């Protein structure tokens, strides 16, 4: 049975993040059948906190990183999860994820990309976040490490006063 836990979104992230979940599916020994996910216009960040040797497949392509972003703008995706899944997912509001990643969202539209593959500056920050998640002792600490990563990215890329000046 799949266990899904919803986490409180920090105040700084609430205008941008729709939900933060931790999902754990203990597995049954066989890889579950693929799921078809319909487009919703949202970007999601997945951080695998389980065994990364058995990874996700999206549209038949195996993902090799611990963290990846997926963007279902206007195409469905066929997803095959590992036998056992344990991950954190951050679901961004439509059009609100661009502040957290160093590339235009058109780069990831309708595809899934390992977070470390986006660009060099993202790779170091992603690796540091993944190391903090791996070192954390509890699921709550793992979620907190992801939240702190996002707050740091937001503080570097967003200035509220600048967005009001452009109106």
ABEGO torsion letter per residue (X at the ends): XBBBBBBBBBAAAAAABABBBBBBBAEAGBBBBBBBBBBAGBBBBBBBABBAABBBBBGGBBBABABBBBBBAABBBBBBBBABBBBBBBBBBBGAAAAABABBAAAABGBBBBAAAABAAAAAAAAAAAAAAAABABAAAAAAAAAAAAAAAAAAABBAAAAAAAX
